[in-house]
Amino acid sequence: MKRKIYAWLLLSVGGIIATAFLLGSHAQPAAWQRHASPGTLSVAHASLEADCESCHTPNEGAVDQKCVGCHATETALLQRQPTAFHANIGACAQCHVEHRGTHANMRGMDHAALARIGLKLLERSSITNAESAELIRWVRAHPTGTASTPRHPNVSPIEMTLDCKACHSTKDKHVGLFGSECASCHATTQWTVREFQHPPADSADCAQCHRAPPSHFMMHFDMVSKKVARQEDGRVAQCCGVAQVNQCQRCHQTTSWNDIKGVGWYKHH
């Protein structure tokens, strides 16, 4: 009987010691961490494969402060307008999801996730006003959108809370002519607008949507552009007098800006 008791005690103590070694040892953490890993890390974080604690905290998961500890010095990211918002987010793992494989894309843009983060920051902010309170109320009342939701049908209400121009104004091909409400025409998945129908080729309203390049406001327009298109003189053009900058249709075609009437493809900008 005593031998059985001693054997049981030895096994129990041995099990406790082994468990403590596996769970508490920092010298060789890889043994238990490999069993707990939900998947392979991306190439960028591959060196942390055996060091879960570099990103995770027990019972909490990934900790944003640990991400910031490594990436706070990436000044190039913070200096570029499209990515400068990272300086104020402080919620990394919600967008940059790891353990999805070696070649997983860690930079996929999720506008809805970004908007949810912004909404939480707004809710926690000590600066509250009637406008922000109404915005929060409206988003909660329209989580997925309705038939009466304004703007683009493929843009969710929570995505519509984002300020498009804050990240995309430097990419605005309309150079401000259409205002700053990008979501009135564009979805968050792609810039192209499938429903768009360009006016007919004989339209003279080009300047409503298109702005001439800087060279057209310099001597280059008189010395080169108009001469190439044979629009430098009313007699040569055989109509309408000398071409003006806002008369795009006098020189250009709707196939391409560089497809010059009577000349063909001409690259000079």
C-alpha positions as CSV (number, residue, x, y, z in Angstrom):
1,M,0.0,0.0,0.0
2,K,2.8,2.4,1.0
3,R,4.6,1.7,-2.3
4,K,1.5,2.7,-4.3
5,I,1.2,5.9,-2.3
6,Y,4.9,6.7,-2.9
7,A,4.6,6.0,-6.6
8,W,1.5,8.2,-6.9
9,L,3.2,11.0,-5.1
10,L,6.3,10.7,-7.3
11,L,4.1,10.8,-10.4
12,S,2.1,13.8,-9.2
13,V,5.2,15.8,-8.2
14,G,6.9,14.8,-11.5
15,G,3.9,15.9,-13.5
16,I,3.7,19.2,-11.6
17,I,7.4,19.9,-12.2
18,A,7.1,19.0,-15.9
19,T,4.1,21.2,-16.4
20,A,5.8,24.1,-14.6
21,F,8.9,23.6,-16.7
22,L,6.9,23.7,-20.0
23,L,4.6,26.6,-19.0
24,G,7.0,28.7,-17.1
25,S,10.4,28.2,-18.7
26,H,11.6,31.1,-20.7
27,A,14.7,29.4,-21.8
28,Q,12.9,27.1,-24.3
29,P,9.5,28.5,-25.0
30,A,9.1,27.0,-28.4
31,A,8.0,23.5,-27.2
32,W,4.6,24.6,-25.8
33,Q,4.2,27.7,-28.1
34,R,4.3,25.5,-31.2
35,H,1.3,23.5,-29.9
36,A,-0.7,26.7,-29.2
37,S,0.1,28.5,-32.5
38,P,-3.0,29.0,-34.7
39,G,-1.0,29.2,-37.8
40,T,2.3,30.3,-39.5
41,L,3.4,33.9,-39.2
42,S,4.0,36.1,-42.3
43,V,7.5,36.5,-43.7
44,A,7.8,39.9,-42.0
45,H,7.3,38.4,-38.6
46,A,8.9,35.0,-39.2
47,S,11.7,35.7,-36.8
48,L,9.1,35.8,-33.9
49,E,7.7,32.4,-34.7
50,A,9.1,30.9,-31.4
51,D,8.6,34.0,-29.3
52,C,4.8,34.5,-28.7
53,E,5.4,36.9,-25.9
54,S,6.9,39.5,-28.2
55,C,3.4,40.2,-29.4
56,H,1.0,38.4,-27.0
57,T,0.2,38.7,-23.4
58,P,-1.4,35.7,-21.5
59,N,-5.3,35.9,-21.4
60,E,-5.2,39.0,-23.6
61,G,-3.9,38.0,-27.0
62,A,-2.0,40.4,-29.2
63,V,-1.2,43.7,-27.5
64,D,-1.2,46.8,-29.6
65,Q,1.5,48.5,-27.5
66,K,3.9,45.7,-28.4
67,C,3.3,46.4,-32.1
68,V,3.9,50.1,-31.6
69,G,7.1,49.3,-29.7
70,C,8.6,47.9,-32.9
71,H,6.9,50.0,-35.6
72,A,6.8,53.5,-34.0
73,T,10.0,54.5,-35.7
74,E,8.7,53.9,-39.3
75,T,8.7,57.5,-40.1
76,A,8.1,56.9,-43.8
77,L,4.8,55.3,-43.0
78,L,3.7,58.3,-40.9
79,Q,4.9,61.0,-43.3
80,R,2.9,59.7,-46.3
81,Q,-0.6,61.1,-46.4
82,P,-2.4,57.8,-47.2
83,T,-0.9,56.1,-44.2
84,A,-0.3,59.0,-41.7
85,F,-3.5,58.0,-39.8
86,H,-1.6,55.2,-38.2
87,A,-0.1,57.7,-35.8
88,N,-3.5,58.1,-34.1
89,I,-5.1,54.6,-34.4
90,G,-3.3,52.5,-31.8
91,A,-5.3,49.4,-32.8
92,C,-3.0,47.2,-35.0
93,A,-4.3,43.7,-34.8
94,Q,-7.8,44.5,-36.0
95,C,-6.6,45.3,-39.5
96,H,-3.2,43.5,-39.6
97,V,-4.2,39.9,-38.8
98,E,-1.4,37.4,-38.4
99,H,-1.1,33.6,-38.4
100,R,-2.6,33.3,-41.9
101,G,0.4,31.8,-43.6
102,T,3.9,32.8,-44.8
103,H,2.7,34.8,-47.8
104,A,-0.5,36.3,-46.4
105,N,-1.1,39.9,-47.3
106,M,-0.8,42.0,-44.1
107,R,-1.6,45.3,-45.8
108,G,-5.0,44.6,-47.1
109,M,-7.2,47.7,-46.6
110,D,-10.4,47.2,-44.6
111,H,-12.3,50.5,-44.5
112,A,-15.0,49.1,-42.3
113,A,-12.5,48.0,-39.7
114,L,-10.8,51.4,-39.8
115,A,-14.2,53.1,-39.4
116,R,-15.1,50.8,-36.4
117,I,-11.8,51.8,-34.7
118,G,-12.5,55.5,-35.3
119,L,-16.0,55.1,-33.9
120,K,-14.7,53.5,-30.7
121,L,-12.2,56.3,-30.4
122,L,-15.0,58.8,-30.8
123,E,-17.1,57.0,-28.2
124,R,-14.2,57.1,-25.7
125,S,-13.3,60.7,-26.4
126,S,-13.8,63.2,-23.7
127,I,-14.7,65.7,-26.5
128,T,-18.4,65.1,-27.3
129,N,-20.8,67.2,-29.2
130,A,-24.3,66.9,-30.7
131,E,-22.9,66.1,-34.2
132,S,-20.7,63.2,-33.0
133,A,-23.5,61.8,-30.8
134,E,-25.8,61.9,-33.8
135,L,-23.2,60.2,-36.0
136,I,-22.8,57.4,-33.4
137,R,-26.6,57.0,-33.1
138,W,-27.1,56.9,-36.9
139,V,-24.4,54.3,-37.5
140,R,-25.8,52.0,-34.8
141,A,-29.3,52.4,-36.4
142,H,-28.0,51.5,-39.9
143,P,-25.3,48.8,-39.4
144,T,-25.6,47.4,-42.9
145,G,-27.4,50.1,-44.8
146,T,-30.9,50.4,-46.2
147,A,-32.5,51.2,-49.5
148,S,-32.8,54.8,-48.4
149,T,-29.1,55.1,-47.5
150,P,-27.6,58.0,-49.5
151,R,-24.5,57.9,-51.6
152,H,-23.0,54.7,-53.1
153,P,-25.0,51.6,-52.6
154,N,-21.9,49.5,-52.1
155,V,-20.5,51.7,-49.3
156,S,-21.8,50.8,-45.9
157,P,-23.0,53.4,-43.5
158,I,-20.0,52.9,-41.2
159,E,-17.6,53.4,-44.1
160,M,-19.4,56.6,-45.0
161,T,-18.2,58.1,-41.7
162,L,-14.7,58.1,-43.0
163,D,-13.2,61.3,-44.4
164,C,-12.1,60.2,-47.9
165,K,-10.0,63.3,-48.6
166,A,-7.9,62.9,-45.5
167,C,-6.1,60.0,-47.2
168,H,-6.9,60.3,-50.9
169,S,-6.8,64.1,-51.7
170,T,-3.3,63.6,-53.3
171,K,-4.8,61.0,-55.6
172,D,-7.8,63.0,-56.7
173,K,-7.7,62.9,-60.4
174,H,-10.6,65.4,-60.4
175,V,-8.3,67.9,-58.7
176,G,-11.2,69.1,-56.5
177,L,-13.7,69.7,-59.3
178,F,-16.1,67.2,-57.9
179,G,-15.7,68.1,-54.2
180,S,-14.5,65.9,-51.4
181,E,-17.3,63.4,-51.1
182,C,-15.6,60.5,-52.9
183,A,-18.3,58.0,-51.7
184,S,-20.9,59.7,-53.8
185,C,-19.5,57.9,-56.8
186,H,-16.8,55.5,-55.7
187,A,-16.9,52.3,-53.6
188,T,-14.2,51.4,-51.1
189,T,-13.1,48.3,-53.1
190,Q,-12.1,50.0,-56.3
191,W,-11.9,53.4,-57.9
192,T,-13.5,52.5,-61.2
193,V,-17.2,53.4,-61.6
194,R,-18.8,50.7,-63.8
195,E,-22.0,52.8,-64.2
196,F,-20.1,55.9,-65.6
197,Q,-21.0,56.9,-69.1
198,H,-18.6,59.4,-70.7
199,P,-20.3,62.3,-72.6
200,P,-20.2,61.9,-76.5
201,A,-17.0,62.7,-78.3
202,D,-18.5,65.9,-79.7
203,S,-19.2,67.3,-76.3
204,A,-17.7,70.7,-75.5
205,D,-18.1,70.5,-71.7
206,C,-14.7,68.8,-71.0
207,A,-13.5,71.6,-68.7
208,Q,-16.4,70.8,-66.3
209,C,-14.6,67.6,-65.2
210,H,-11.1,67.9,-66.5
211,R,-8.4,70.4,-65.6
212,A,-5.6,71.2,-68.0
213,P,-2.0,70.2,-67.0
214,P,0.4,73.0,-65.7
215,S,2.1,73.3,-69.1
216,H,-1.1,74.6,-70.6
217,F,-0.9,77.6,-68.4
218,M,2.6,78.4,-69.5
219,M,4.3,79.4,-72.8
220,H,4.5,75.7,-73.7
221,F,0.8,75.9,-74.6
222,D,1.4,78.6,-77.2
223,M,4.8,77.5,-78.5
224,V,4.2,73.7,-78.7
225,S,0.8,72.3,-77.8
226,K,-1.3,74.5,-80.1
227,K,1.1,74.2,-83.0
228,V,1.2,70.4,-82.8
229,A,-2.6,70.3,-82.9
230,R,-2.7,73.0,-85.6
231,Q,-4.8,75.2,-83.4
232,E,-2.4,78.2,-83.0
233,D,-4.2,80.3,-85.5
234,G,-7.9,80.8,-86.4
235,R,-7.1,80.5,-90.2
236,V,-5.2,77.3,-89.7
237,A,-7.9,75.8,-87.5
238,Q,-10.5,77.0,-90.0
239,C,-12.9,77.8,-87.3
240,C,-13.4,79.4,-83.9
241,G,-10.3,81.5,-83.7
242,V,-7.2,80.6,-81.6
243,A,-7.8,77.6,-79.2
244,Q,-8.2,78.4,-75.6
245,V,-7.1,76.3,-72.6
246,N,-10.6,75.4,-71.6
247,Q,-11.5,74.2,-75.2
248,C,-10.2,70.7,-74.7
249,Q,-12.3,69.3,-77.5
250,R,-10.4,71.4,-80.1
251,C,-7.3,69.2,-79.7
252,H,-8.1,66.1,-77.7
253,Q,-10.2,63.1,-78.2
254,T,-12.1,60.9,-75.7
255,T,-10.0,57.8,-76.5
256,S,-7.0,59.4,-74.7
257,W,-5.6,62.8,-73.8
258,N,-2.6,62.0,-76.0
259,D,-4.7,61.1,-79.1
260,I,-4.6,64.5,-80.8
261,K,-7.1,65.3,-83.6
262,G,-5.6,65.1,-87.0
263,V,-2.2,64.0,-85.5
264,G,-2.7,60.8,-83.7
265,W,-0.8,59.6,-80.6
266,Y,1.5,62.4,-79.4
267,K,3.3,62.2,-76.0
268,H,4.6,65.6,-74.9
269,H,3.7,65.8,-71.2
